[in-house]
């Protein structure tokens, strides 16, 4: 069964002349900015098509004001797919396969894919993505770096006819790795084409790497999808670009007029609170013209022209459709414009048409820049305004619409505008005026003595197209030119201002007076810029430079017992971890003795840190001093304080043991690492404290010959003055008979010392000291 609306289009087209077919195509891309923001980099997020791909064509259009030719490279999924060379007067096109930008299958949605484009040149240039099928067409206009950001609100044309051939589509493209995106704020009645809805899935979160994209989509035959996704909030941890609208929409409430209404969005920091719109080709009575307003803050009041009563009061994410009756005819000339003013920043998504015949109405939509005295004074050069990639050729009539500050002198391609071309007043704001120039073709340069922006309204009898270009970067906002890390990061603002002053945490940075700056430390950066004249200087919103948190004490060298393991922790606050073990967690456990490293990542910056796990050095029992059954241990090495034991069960903090009986004893010591203790075994010997060398063979001598097997055995006796009176050796069998030089010594008390080294690995020194009484009978 053929849907009614498809049947109607088929019948309608068969009745048109070939000339009207071409014109109809042009109106089908009326939805968008015809031309883009001048910049050195451009991004395009993909879309989901609900249309027949019959005779589809796609191409990039690139132009510049540079008289010196330079190359521009086109990338998909971070891979170069082509290069063109452009210069002033020499714009170029580059054909794009449909599958790189446009999905047409449900299986390609709600997942990370590689659709999307990135375009980079050495100098600023304009870039648009123009695409068509046999009966519809559209243009995405890149806003350059002004089109990437971290927070957006969606918009599309309200769907007034229930049919699955209509949809809303929202594509998101990441510009950096590890970008987390959250989509929320849509109505509970929204039903996505993958079956989820706003009730059971009130938000979606996904992660994309640089060059990856994600497409959301909802069909037009679901009542909740007609307006329920308008005003949805998109937030990302790193800059993204967003393409949204309808890849076939219907806003007029009749079966004739479905079309593609797509545009590249802009982040909230680029929007404003005052806009001027210039009407397209439609009759006001058909209500095809007008705008969609989306609020980003609660209690936003919206006014039209010079009215003092708001037409709407909106909360965050709410929207309002401004009808064609909002336009005012200026001086009965047929020149219509409209002023939209709000108390807080809003998105304005202009609805346009290019025909005066009801039966042939075909709508379109485009984002427009807000009014600002920071708009450029020259738009140079927009290429090939009347050319579109299509399976055949056509020749449209194109009207150039211009908005500039009051009192300016305006020229197009060097010819000053006057008479019926303008200027025309803007009701409600005498500081701005509008112009119109009919039948423009080829390459266009607009120049004003004051701030200016411009747009296109074109058509051929039944159809029309249009859009604004330039001005999205006129609101000064800091962006990253390149790099994610300090050092190496470069920040920039647009290069069109008269003066610059960079600030750090609110204080001017001496000498930082160009449009770029390389930060040297983390903190809040702003730039104060001026354009001269009566326009006051303006300071950008804060750009926060975040450094990865320094490795805390959590990651330190560890000392462990040789037979144990430990845990190494890379510290919190990082987005990725890569350990030398292959682990990707914040910490690793069961780390034994060895050398380790971890690479931590944060905001595209990566740092490598090392840690060693070494075995604890064991303490050493250097010597044991014994005196009258008291042992005193001297310990070195390891990590004090030490613990001591004689049974490896009961421990004490004192290194002294008393009342030791004669016999074998084992002493244990461990340090504060509490590893397995070291031990020394020794014999407590019977000490002789008196001899009577009188020849009766009773206590005539003292002998320690039984210790001669000990290493470095020493047995010495000293008088009270410290004179050595005996030294035991192997020759005297370590036996003393109370004589010195073979003569009896005087009776009295003498000091002795016995020492040796135990045959353990520490060579523990054992030493006995004390007094011995010698009683000689004369």
C-alpha positions as CSV (number, residue, x, y, z in Angstrom):
1,X,0.0,0.0,0.0
2,X,1.4,3.4,-1.0
3,X,1.1,6.0,1.8
4,X,-1.2,8.9,0.9
5,X,1.6,11.5,1.2
6,X,3.9,9.5,-1.1
7,X,1.1,9.0,-3.7
8,X,0.4,12.7,-3.6
9,X,4.1,13.6,-4.2
10,X,4.2,11.2,-7.1
11,X,1.1,12.7,-8.7
12,X,2.3,16.2,-8.0
13,X,5.7,15.7,-9.5
14,X,4.4,14.1,-12.7
15,X,2.4,17.3,-13.3
16,X,5.4,19.6,-12.9
17,X,7.5,20.9,-15.7
18,X,11.2,20.1,-15.6
19,X,12.0,23.6,-14.6
20,X,9.7,23.3,-11.6
21,X,11.3,20.0,-10.6
22,X,14.6,21.7,-10.3
23,X,13.0,24.5,-8.3
24,X,11.4,22.0,-6.0
25,X,14.7,20.5,-5.3
26,X,16.0,23.9,-4.2
27,X,13.2,24.4,-1.8
28,X,13.9,21.0,-0.3
29,X,17.2,22.3,0.9
30,X,15.7,25.6,2.1
31,X,16.1,24.3,5.6
32,X,19.6,25.4,6.3
33,X,22.5,27.8,6.4
34,X,23.6,27.8,2.8
35,X,27.1,28.7,3.8
36,X,29.3,28.1,6.7
37,X,31.6,29.7,9.3
38,X,35.1,30.6,8.1
39,X,37.7,28.5,10.1
40,X,40.7,26.1,9.7
41,X,38.7,23.1,10.9
42,X,35.3,21.8,10.3
43,X,33.3,18.8,11.5
44,X,30.1,17.1,10.2
45,X,28.0,14.7,12.3
46,X,25.9,12.1,10.3
47,X,22.1,11.8,9.8
48,X,19.4,9.1,9.4
49,X,17.5,9.2,6.2
50,X,13.9,8.1,5.9
51,X,13.8,8.9,2.2
52,X,14.4,6.9,-1.0
53,X,18.1,7.0,-2.0
54,X,17.2,7.2,-5.7
55,X,19.8,9.3,-7.5
56,X,21.5,10.6,-4.4
57,X,24.5,12.9,-4.6
58,X,26.7,14.4,-1.8
59,X,29.7,16.8,-1.9
60,X,31.7,19.2,0.2
61,X,31.9,22.8,-1.1
62,X,35.1,24.7,0.0
63,X,36.1,28.3,-0.5
64,X,38.4,30.9,1.0
65,X,39.5,34.5,1.0
66,X,43.2,33.6,0.8
67,X,44.9,34.6,-2.5
68,X,47.7,32.1,-1.7
69,X,46.5,28.5,-2.6
70,X,46.6,26.0,0.2
71,X,45.5,22.3,0.6
72,X,42.5,21.2,2.6
73,X,42.4,17.5,3.7
74,X,39.1,15.6,4.3
75,X,39.0,12.8,6.9
76,X,36.6,10.0,7.8
77,X,37.3,8.0,11.0
78,X,40.7,9.8,11.3
79,X,41.8,8.6,7.9
80,X,42.4,11.0,5.0
81,X,40.1,10.3,2.1
82,X,41.1,13.2,-0.1
83,X,42.7,16.6,-0.5
84,X,41.8,19.7,-2.6
85,X,43.6,23.0,-3.1
86,X,41.6,26.2,-2.8
87,X,42.2,30.0,-3.1
88,X,40.1,33.1,-3.6
89,X,38.2,32.8,-6.8
90,X,39.0,29.1,-7.0
91,X,36.4,27.2,-4.7
92,X,36.4,23.5,-5.0
93,X,34.0,20.6,-4.4
94,X,34.8,17.0,-3.2
95,X,32.3,14.2,-3.7
96,X,31.4,12.2,-0.6
97,X,29.9,8.6,-0.7
98,X,26.5,8.6,1.0
99,X,27.5,5.9,3.5
100,X,30.1,8.2,5.1
101,X,27.5,10.7,6.2
102,X,24.0,9.3,5.8
103,X,22.5,6.1,7.4
104,X,19.4,4.5,5.9
105,X,19.0,1.3,8.0
106,X,17.8,0.8,11.5
107,X,20.8,-1.4,12.3
108,X,23.1,1.6,11.8
109,X,21.5,3.6,14.7
110,X,21.9,3.8,18.5
111,X,25.5,2.6,18.4
112,X,29.0,3.9,17.8
113,X,29.9,4.0,14.1
114,X,32.5,5.6,11.9
115,X,30.2,8.0,9.9
116,X,31.1,11.6,9.9
117,X,33.6,14.0,8.4
118,X,36.5,16.2,9.6
119,X,38.0,18.8,7.3
120,X,41.3,20.7,8.0
121,X,43.2,23.4,6.2
122,X,46.3,25.5,6.8
123,X,44.2,28.7,6.5
124,X,40.6,29.6,7.3
125,X,38.0,28.6,4.8
126,X,34.2,28.0,4.4
127,X,32.9,24.5,4.2
128,X,29.4,23.1,3.5
129,X,28.1,19.6,3.1
130,X,25.4,19.6,0.3
131,X,23.4,16.5,-0.4
132,X,20.3,15.4,-2.4
133,X,18.1,12.6,-3.4
134,X,15.9,12.8,-6.5
135,X,13.1,14.7,-4.8
136,X,14.8,16.4,-1.8
137,X,18.0,18.1,-0.9
138,X,19.7,20.0,1.9
139,X,22.9,21.7,3.1
140,X,24.7,21.3,6.3
141,X,26.8,24.4,7.1
142,X,29.8,24.0,9.3
143,X,30.3,26.6,12.0
144,X,33.9,25.6,12.3
145,X,35.2,25.5,15.9
146,X,32.2,27.6,16.8
147,X,30.1,24.5,16.1
148,X,31.8,22.2,18.6
149,X,31.1,22.3,22.3
150,X,30.0,20.3,25.4
151,X,26.4,21.3,25.8
152,X,23.6,21.6,23.2
153,X,19.8,21.6,23.0
154,X,18.1,20.0,20.0
155,X,15.6,21.5,17.6
156,X,13.7,20.3,14.5
157,X,10.5,21.2,12.6
158,X,7.3,20.1,14.4
159,X,5.9,17.1,12.6
160,X,2.3,17.9,11.7
161,X,1.4,14.8,9.7
162,X,1.5,11.3,11.2
163,X,3.6,9.1,8.9
164,X,6.7,6.9,9.2
165,X,8.2,8.7,6.2
166,X,8.9,11.7,8.5
167,X,11.3,11.6,11.4
168,X,13.6,13.6,13.8
169,X,17.3,12.8,13.5
170,X,20.2,13.7,15.8
171,X,23.8,12.8,15.0
172,X,26.7,13.3,17.4
173,X,30.4,13.2,16.3
174,X,33.3,13.1,18.8
175,X,36.4,15.3,18.3
176,X,38.5,13.6,21.0
177,X,38.9,10.1,22.4
178,X,37.0,8.8,25.4
179,X,34.1,11.3,25.1
180,X,31.1,10.4,27.2
181,X,27.8,11.8,25.9
182,X,24.5,12.0,27.9
183,X,21.2,12.8,26.2
184,X,18.3,13.8,28.4
185,X,15.4,16.2,28.8
186,X,13.2,14.8,26.1
187,X,9.5,14.2,26.8
188,X,8.3,10.8,28.4
189,X,6.1,10.4,25.3
190,X,9.0,10.2,22.9
191,X,9.5,6.8,21.3
192,X,12.8,6.1,19.6
193,X,13.0,3.9,16.5
194,X,14.9,1.3,18.5
195,X,11.8,0.7,20.7
196,X,12.9,2.6,23.8
197,X,10.9,5.6,25.0
198,X,11.2,8.5,27.3
199,X,9.4,6.8,30.1
200,X,11.6,3.7,30.5
201,X,14.7,5.4,29.1
202,X,14.7,9.0,30.4
203,X,18.3,9.5,29.4
204,X,21.0,7.8,27.3
205,X,24.8,7.7,27.9
206,X,27.4,6.4,25.5
207,X,31.1,6.8,24.9
208,X,32.8,7.8,21.6
209,X,36.4,8.0,20.5
210,X,37.7,10.7,18.1
211,X,36.0,10.3,14.7
212,X,33.2,8.0,16.0
213,X,29.5,9.1,15.8
214,X,26.1,8.1,17.2
215,X,22.7,8.7,15.6
216,X,19.3,8.9,17.4
217,X,16.1,8.8,15.5
218,X,12.3,8.8,16.0
219,X,9.5,8.2,13.5
220,X,6.8,10.7,12.6
221,X,3.9,8.4,13.1
222,X,4.3,8.5,16.9
223,X,2.4,11.4,18.5
224,X,5.0,11.9,21.1
225,X,7.7,12.4,18.5
226,X,5.9,15.4,16.8
227,X,7.6,17.8,19.2
228,X,8.8,15.7,22.1
229,X,12.5,15.6,21.2
230,X,12.7,19.4,20.7
231,X,14.7,20.8,23.5
232,X,16.5,17.6,24.5
233,X,19.8,18.3,26.3
234,X,23.0,16.9,25.0
235,X,26.0,17.1,27.3
236,X,29.5,15.7,26.6
237,X,32.8,15.5,28.6
238,X,34.7,16.7,25.6
239,X,33.8,18.8,22.5
240,X,31.4,17.3,20.1
241,X,29.5,18.5,17.0
242,X,25.7,17.9,16.6
243,X,23.6,17.6,13.4
244,X,19.8,17.7,14.1
245,X,16.5,18.3,12.4
246,X,14.2,16.2,10.2
247,X,15.5,14.0,7.4
248,X,12.0,14.5,5.9
249,X,9.7,16.8,8.0
250,X,6.3,18.3,7.5
251,X,5.4,21.5,9.3
252,X,2.5,22.9,7.3
253,X,-0.2,20.4,8.2
254,X,-0.9,19.2,4.7
255,X,0.3,16.3,2.5
256,X,2.3,18.5,0.1
257,X,5.5,20.0,1.3
258,X,7.6,17.3,3.2
259,X,11.3,18.1,3.0
260,X,14.6,17.7,4.7
261,X,15.1,20.1,7.6
262,X,18.6,19.6,8.9
263,X,21.3,21.8,10.2
264,X,24.5,21.7,12.3
265,X,23.7,22.9,15.8
266,X,25.8,25.3,18.0
267,X,26.7,24.9,21.7
268,X,25.0,27.0,24.3
269,X,27.9,29.4,24.7
270,X,27.5,30.5,21.1
271,X,23.8,31.4,21.3
272,X,22.4,34.9,22.3
273,X,19.3,36.7,23.3
274,X,18.5,38.8,20.2
275,X,18.0,37.7,16.6
276,X,16.8,39.3,13.4
277,X,15.1,37.1,10.7
278,X,14.3,38.0,7.1
279,X,11.4,36.2,5.4
280,X,11.8,33.8,2.6
281,X,9.4,33.3,-0.4
282,X,6.2,32.0,1.1
283,X,2.9,33.8,1.6
284,X,2.4,34.8,5.2
285,X,-1.1,33.2,5.2
286,X,0.4,29.8,4.6
287,X,2.4,30.0,8.0
288,X,5.4,28.1,6.5
289,X,7.7,30.9,7.6
290,X,8.6,31.7,11.2
291,X,10.9,30.1,13.8
292,X,11.3,27.6,16.6
293,X,12.6,29.0,19.8
294,X,14.2,26.7,22.4
295,X,15.0,28.0,26.0
296,X,18.1,26.9,27.9
297,X,17.1,28.4,31.2
298,X,13.9,28.6,33.3
299,X,11.6,31.6,33.2
300,X,12.8,32.8,29.7
301,X,10.5,35.4,28.3
302,X,10.4,35.8,24.5
303,X,9.3,39.0,22.8
304,X,8.7,39.9,19.1
305,X,9.6,43.1,17.4
306,X,8.8,46.1,19.7
307,X,6.1,44.3,21.8
308,X,6.3,44.6,25.6
309,X,4.2,41.5,26.3
310,X,6.0,38.2,25.8
311,X,4.6,35.8,23.3
312,X,5.9,32.9,25.5
313,X,7.5,32.2,28.8
314,X,9.6,29.1,28.6
315,X,11.5,26.9,31.0
316,X,14.7,25.0,30.2
317,X,14.2,22.7,27.2
318,X,10.7,24.1,26.3
319,X,10.0,25.4,22.8
320,X,7.7,27.8,21.1
321,X,6.7,28.1,17.4
322,X,6.6,31.7,16.1
323,X,4.2,31.9,13.2
324,X,4.6,33.8,10.0
325,X,2.6,36.7,11.4
326,X,5.6,37.6,13.4
327,X,7.1,39.2,10.3
328,X,6.6,43.0,9.7
329,X,6.6,44.6,6.3
330,X,9.0,47.5,6.2
331,X,7.8,50.6,4.3
332,X,5.2,48.6,2.3
333,X,8.1,47.4,0.1
334,X,7.6,43.7,0.4
335,X,10.6,43.5,2.5
336,X,9.8,41.6,5.8
337,X,11.9,41.1,8.8
338,X,11.3,40.1,12.5
339,X,13.1,40.8,15.7
340,X,13.2,38.1,18.4
341,X,14.3,39.2,21.9
342,X,14.5,37.1,25.1
343,X,15.5,37.7,28.7
344,X,17.9,34.7,28.6
345,X,19.8,32.9,25.9
346,X,17.8,31.0,23.4
347,X,18.2,28.9,20.2
348,X,16.4,30.2,17.1
349,X,15.8,27.7,14.3
350,X,14.4,29.6,11.4
351,X,11.6,28.1,9.2
352,X,11.6,29.2,5.6
353,X,9.9,28.5,2.3
354,X,10.5,29.5,-1.4
355,X,7.1,29.7,-3.1
356,X,4.0,31.8,-3.2
357,X,1.8,28.9,-4.3
358,X,0.1,26.9,-1.6
359,X,0.0,23.7,-3.6
360,X,3.8,23.7,-3.9
361,X,4.9,24.7,-0.4
362,X,8.1,23.0,0.7
363,X,9.6,24.1,4.0
364,X,13.1,24.3,5.3
365,X,15.0,25.4,8.5
366,X,18.3,26.8,9.6
367,X,20.1,28.1,12.7
368,X,21.0,31.7,12.6
369,X,23.6,33.7,14.6
370,X,22.5,36.2,17.3
371,X,23.0,39.9,16.9
372,X,26.4,41.1,18.1
373,X,28.6,44.1,17.5
374,X,31.3,41.5,17.4
375,X,30.0,40.2,14.1
376,X,32.6,40.4,11.3
377,X,32.7,43.4,8.9
378,X,33.5,41.3,5.9
379,X,32.4,37.9,4.6
380,X,34.9,36.7,2.0
381,X,34.4,34.5,0.1
382,X,31.3,32.3,-0.2
383,X,31.6,30.1,-3.3
384,X,29.2,28.8,-5.8
385,X,25.9,30.1,-4.3
386,X,23.8,28.7,-7.1
387,X,25.3,25.2,-7.4
388,X,24.1,22.0,-5.8
389,X,25.1,18.3,-6.3
390,X,22.2,16.8,-8.1
391,X,21.7,14.1,-10.8
392,X,20.9,16.9,-13.3
393,X,21.3,20.7,-13.6
394,X,19.1,23.6,-12.6
395,X,19.3,27.4,-12.5
396,X,17.8,29.1,-9.4
397,X,17.1,32.7,-8.6
398,X,18.9,33.7,-5.5
399,X,18.3,36.6,-3.1
400,X,21.0,37.8,-0.7
401,X,19.7,39.0,2.7
402,X,22.0,41.2,4.9
403,X,21.8,42.3,8.5
404,X,24.2,45.1,9.6
405,X,24.4,47.8,12.2
406,X,22.6,51.0,11.5
407,X,24.5,53.7,9.6
408,X,26.8,51.2,7.9
409,X,27.9,51.4,4.2
410,X,27.4,47.9,2.7
411,X,28.8,46.5,-0.6
412,X,28.5,43.2,-2.4
413,X,31.4,42.2,-4.6
414,X,32.6,45.8,-4.4
415,X,29.3,47.4,-5.4
416,X,27.7,49.7,-2.7
417,X,24.1,48.8,-2.0
418,X,21.4,51.5,-2.2
419,X,17.8,52.2,-3.2
420,X,15.4,49.3,-3.1
421,X,18.2,47.1,-1.8
422,X,18.1,48.8,1.5
423,X,18.6,49.7,4.2
424,X,15.3,48.8,6.0
425,X,14.6,49.3,9.7
426,X,14.2,46.6,12.3
427,X,11.1,47.2,14.4
428,X,12.1,47.3,18.0
429,X,15.9,47.9,17.5
430,X,17.0,51.0,15.7
431,X,20.6,50.0,16.0
432,X,20.2,47.4,13.2
433,X,19.1,47.4,9.5
434,X,18.5,44.9,6.8
435,X,19.2,44.7,3.0
436,X,18.2,42.5,0.1
437,X,19.9,41.9,-3.2
438,X,18.2,39.9,-5.9
439,X,19.7,37.5,-8.5
440,X,23.1,36.9,-7.0
441,X,25.2,34.1,-8.5
442,X,28.7,32.6,-8.3
443,X,31.0,33.7,-5.5
444,X,29.9,36.3,-3.0
445,X,31.8,38.8,-0.8
446,X,29.9,41.0,1.6
447,X,31.6,44.0,3.2
448,X,30.3,46.5,5.7
449,X,31.8,49.4,7.7
450,X,30.1,47.9,10.8
451,X,29.2,44.4,12.0
452,X,27.4,42.3,9.4
453,X,26.0,38.9,8.7
454,X,24.1,37.6,5.7
455,X,21.9,34.9,4.3
456,X,20.5,33.4,1.2
457,X,16.8,33.1,0.1
458,X,16.5,31.5,-3.3
459,X,13.9,29.8,-5.5
460,X,12.3,29.1,-8.8
461,X,8.6,29.8,-8.9
462,X,7.3,27.0,-6.6
463,X,10.3,26.4,-4.5
464,X,13.0,28.2,-2.4
465,X,15.9,27.7,-0.1
466,X,18.0,29.8,2.2
467,X,20.2,30.3,5.2
468,X,22.6,32.5,7.1
469,X,26.4,32.3,7.1
470,X,29.1,33.8,9.3
471,X,28.8,35.2,12.8
472,X,28.7,32.1,14.9
473,X,32.2,32.8,16.2
474,X,31.6,36.5,16.6
475,X,30.7,35.8,20.2
476,X,34.2,35.4,21.7
477,X,34.7,31.9,23.0
478,X,38.0,30.1,23.8
479,X,38.6,26.8,21.9
480,X,41.5,24.4,21.8
481,X,43.6,24.9,18.7
482,X,45.5,21.8,19.3
483,X,46.8,19.6,22.1
484,X,45.2,18.3,25.3
485,X,48.1,18.5,27.7
486,X,50.4,21.0,29.3
487,X,52.9,21.6,27.8
488,X,51.7,21.5,24.2
489,X,48.1,22.8,24.5
490,X,47.3,25.9,22.5
491,X,44.1,27.9,23.2
492,X,42.6,30.3,20.6
493,X,39.8,32.7,19.9
494,X,38.8,34.0,16.5
495,X,41.4,36.0,14.7
496,X,39.0,38.8,13.6
497,X,39.3,41.1,16.7
498,X,41.2,44.3,17.0
499,X,42.9,43.5,20.4
500,X,43.3,40.6,22.8
501,X,44.3,40.2,26.5
502,X,44.5,36.8,28.0
503,X,43.7,36.4,31.7
504,X,44.5,33.7,34.2
505,X,42.1,33.3,37.2
506,X,40.8,36.8,36.4
507,X,44.2,38.5,36.2
508,X,45.9,39.7,33.0
509,X,48.8,37.6,31.7
510,X,51.6,40.0,30.7
511,X,52.4,39.9,27.0
512,X,49.5,37.6,26.1
513,X,48.0,39.8,23.5
514,X,47.4,37.7,20.4
515,X,44.5,35.4,19.5
516,X,46.4,32.3,20.8
517,X,47.9,31.3,24.1
518,X,49.8,28.2,25.4
519,X,48.8,27.7,29.1
520,X,51.5,26.7,31.5
521,X,49.4,25.6,34.4
522,X,45.9,24.5,35.3
523,X,43.3,27.1,36.1
524,X,40.6,29.4,34.6
525,X,41.5,31.2,31.4
526,X,39.6,34.1,29.7
527,X,40.3,36.5,26.9
528,X,39.1,40.1,26.8
529,X,38.7,41.2,23.1
530,X,37.6,44.4,21.4
531,X,36.6,45.3,17.8
532,X,37.0,49.1,18.3
533,X,34.5,51.8,17.7
534,X,31.5,52.0,20.0
535,X,31.4,48.3,20.7
536,X,32.7,47.8,24.3
537,X,35.3,45.1,25.1
538,X,34.0,41.7,25.9
539,X,35.5,38.9,28.0
540,X,34.9,35.3,27.0
541,X,33.4,32.6,29.2
542,X,35.9,30.8,31.4
543,X,37.9,28.0,29.8
544,X,39.1,25.7,32.5
545,X,42.4,23.9,31.9
546,X,42.4,20.8,33.9
547,X,45.7,19.0,34.6
548,X,45.6,15.3,35.6
549,X,45.8,14.9,39.4
550,X,49.3,14.2,40.5
551,X,50.1,10.7,41.6
552,X,49.3,10.7,45.3
553,X,51.1,8.8,48.0
554,X,48.9,5.8,47.0
555,X,51.4,4.9,44.4
556,X,54.7,4.5,46.2
557,X,57.6,2.1,46.2
558,X,56.7,-0.8,48.5
559,X,58.8,-3.0,50.8
560,X,57.4,-6.4,51.5
561,X,58.4,-9.7,53.0
562,X,60.1,-11.8,50.4
563,X,57.4,-14.5,50.3
564,X,54.4,-12.0,50.4
565,X,52.6,-9.8,47.8
566,X,51.1,-6.3,48.0
567,X,48.7,-3.9,46.2
568,X,49.8,-1.0,44.0
569,X,47.2,1.8,43.5
570,X,47.4,4.3,40.6
571,X,45.3,6.7,42.5
572,X,41.7,8.0,41.8
573,X,40.6,10.7,39.3
574,X,42.1,9.3,36.1
575,X,40.0,8.1,33.1
576,X,42.3,5.2,32.1
577,X,45.0,2.9,33.6
578,X,47.4,0.6,31.8
579,X,49.8,-1.4,34.0
580,X,52.9,-3.3,33.0
581,X,51.0,-6.4,34.0
582,X,48.3,-5.7,31.4
583,X,45.7,-4.7,33.9
584,X,43.5,-1.7,33.2
585,X,42.1,-1.2,36.7
586,X,43.0,1.6,39.2
587,X,44.9,-0.9,41.3
588,X,46.6,-4.2,41.0
589,X,46.9,-6.8,43.8
590,X,49.2,-9.8,44.4
591,X,52.2,-7.8,43.2
592,X,55.3,-9.6,44.3
593,X,58.9,-8.4,44.3
594,X,59.7,-6.6,41.1
595,X,59.5,-3.3,39.1
596,X,56.2,-2.0,37.8
597,X,54.8,0.9,35.8
598,X,51.4,2.4,35.1
599,X,50.3,4.8,32.3
600,X,47.4,6.9,33.5
601,X,45.2,8.9,31.1
602,X,43.2,12.1,31.8
603,X,41.5,14.3,29.2
604,X,43.7,13.0,26.4
605,X,46.9,13.3,28.5
606,X,49.0,10.3,29.4
607,X,51.7,10.0,32.0
608,X,53.9,7.0,33.0
609,X,54.8,6.3,36.6
610,X,57.0,3.6,38.0
611,X,57.0,1.8,41.4
612,X,59.3,-0.9,42.8
613,X,58.4,-3.7,45.2
614,X,61.5,-4.8,47.0
615,X,62.1,-7.4,49.7
616,X,62.5,-6.2,53.2
617,X,66.1,-6.4,54.4
618,X,66.2,-8.8,57.4
619,X,67.6,-7.6,60.7
620,X,70.9,-9.0,61.8
621,X,71.7,-10.2,65.4
622,X,75.2,-8.7,65.4
623,X,76.2,-10.0,68.8
624,X,75.0,-11.4,72.1
625,X,76.6,-10.3,75.3
626,X,76.2,-12.7,78.3
627,X,76.8,-11.7,81.8
628,X,75.8,-14.0,84.7
629,X,73.0,-15.8,82.9
630,X,71.9,-12.5,81.3
631,X,71.9,-12.1,77.5
632,X,71.8,-8.8,75.8
633,X,71.2,-8.8,72.0
634,X,72.6,-6.2,69.6
635,X,70.6,-6.0,66.4
636,X,71.3,-4.0,63.2
637,X,69.6,-3.7,59.8
638,X,65.9,-4.1,58.9
639,X,63.5,-1.5,60.1
640,X,63.3,-0.8,63.8
641,X,61.7,-1.2,66.3
642,X,62.5,-4.8,66.8
643,X,60.8,-7.6,68.7
644,X,62.6,-10.4,70.6
645,X,61.7,-13.9,71.6
646,X,63.3,-17.2,72.7
647,X,60.4,-19.4,71.6
648,X,58.9,-17.6,68.4
649,X,55.7,-17.3,70.3
650,X,56.1,-14.9,73.2
651,X,57.6,-11.6,72.1
652,X,59.0,-8.7,74.0
653,X,60.4,-5.2,73.1
654,X,63.4,-5.5,75.4
655,X,66.6,-6.9,74.0
656,X,67.7,-8.3,77.4
657,X,66.9,-11.9,78.6
658,X,67.7,-12.9,82.2
659,X,67.9,-16.0,84.3
660,X,69.0,-18.1,81.4
661,X,69.8,-21.7,82.4
662,X,72.8,-23.4,81.0
663,X,72.3,-25.2,77.8
664,X,71.1,-24.5,74.2
665,X,69.1,-21.4,73.6
666,X,67.6,-19.9,70.4
667,X,67.0,-16.2,70.1
668,X,64.5,-14.8,67.5
669,X,64.3,-11.2,66.2
670,X,61.9,-9.5,63.8
671,X,61.6,-5.9,62.7
672,X,58.5,-3.7,62.0
673,X,57.8,-5.4,58.7
674,X,56.8,-8.4,60.8
675,X,58.4,-10.9,58.3
676,X,59.6,-14.3,59.3
677,X,62.1,-13.8,62.2
678,X,65.8,-14.3,62.0
679,X,67.2,-16.7,64.7
680,X,70.5,-17.5,66.4
681,X,71.1,-20.6,68.4
682,X,73.8,-20.6,71.1
683,X,74.9,-22.5,74.2
684,X,74.8,-20.9,77.6
685,X,78.0,-22.3,79.2
686,X,79.0,-22.8,82.8
687,X,81.2,-20.0,83.8
688,X,83.9,-20.6,86.4
689,X,84.1,-17.7,88.8
690,X,87.1,-18.9,91.1
691,X,90.2,-21.0,90.9
692,X,92.7,-22.1,93.5
693,X,95.8,-23.2,91.6
694,X,97.5,-25.1,94.6
695,X,98.3,-28.4,92.8
696,X,95.5,-30.4,94.5
697,X,93.8,-30.9,91.2
698,X,90.7,-29.2,92.5
699,X,89.8,-25.9,90.8
700,X,93.4,-25.6,89.8
701,X,92.6,-24.1,86.4
702,X,89.8,-22.8,84.2
703,X,89.5,-24.3,80.7
704,X,87.2,-23.6,77.7
705,X,88.8,-26.1,75.5
706,X,85.4,-27.6,74.7
707,X,84.6,-24.4,72.7
708,X,87.7,-24.7,70.5
709,X,85.5,-25.6,67.5
710,X,83.9,-22.1,67.6
711,X,84.8,-19.6,65.0
712,X,87.2,-16.9,66.2
713,X,87.2,-18.2,69.8
714,X,88.9,-15.9,72.2
715,X,89.5,-16.2,75.9
716,X,91.4,-13.4,77.7
717,X,92.0,-12.4,81.3
718,X,92.9,-8.9,82.5
719,X,94.0,-7.4,85.8
720,X,92.1,-4.5,87.4
721,X,94.3,-2.1,85.5
722,X,93.5,-3.6,82.1
723,X,96.7,-5.4,81.6
724,X,96.4,-8.7,79.8
725,X,97.6,-11.5,82.0
726,X,96.4,-14.4,79.8
727,X,95.3,-15.1,76.2
728,X,93.9,-18.5,75.3
729,X,95.1,-20.1,72.1
730,X,95.0,-23.6,70.6
731,X,98.5,-24.1,71.9
732,X,97.4,-23.6,75.6
733,X,94.1,-25.4,74.8
734,X,92.3,-22.3,76.0
735,X,93.2,-23.3,79.6
736,X,94.5,-20.9,82.3
737,X,96.2,-22.1,85.5
738,X,96.4,-18.7,87.3
739,X,99.9,-17.9,86.1
740,X,101.5,-15.1,84.1
741,X,104.7,-15.7,82.3
742,X,104.9,-19.1,84.1
743,X,104.7,-17.4,87.4
744,X,101.9,-17.4,89.9
745,X,100.0,-14.1,90.0
746,X,98.9,-12.4,93.1
747,X,95.6,-13.5,94.6
748,X,92.8,-11.2,93.6
749,X,89.9,-10.6,91.3
750,X,90.5,-10.5,87.5
751,X,88.4,-9.5,84.5
752,X,87.7,-12.1,81.8
753,X,86.2,-12.1,78.4
754,X,85.2,-15.1,76.2
755,X,83.9,-14.6,72.7
756,X,83.3,-16.3,69.4
757,X,81.2,-16.2,66.3
758,X,78.4,-18.6,65.6
759,X,78.5,-20.4,62.3
760,X,75.2,-18.9,61.1
761,X,74.9,-16.6,58.1
762,X,75.0,-13.5,60.3
763,X,78.2,-14.7,62.0
764,X,76.6,-13.6,65.3
765,X,79.2,-12.6,67.9
766,X,78.8,-14.2,71.3
767,X,80.6,-12.6,74.2
768,X,80.8,-13.6,77.9
769,X,82.3,-11.1,80.4
770,X,82.7,-11.2,84.1
771,X,85.1,-11.5,87.1
772,X,87.1,-14.5,88.3
773,X,88.7,-14.8,91.7
774,X,92.2,-16.3,91.8
775,X,93.4,-17.5,95.2
776,X,97.1,-18.6,95.3
777,X,98.6,-20.1,98.3
778,X,102.1,-18.9,98.9
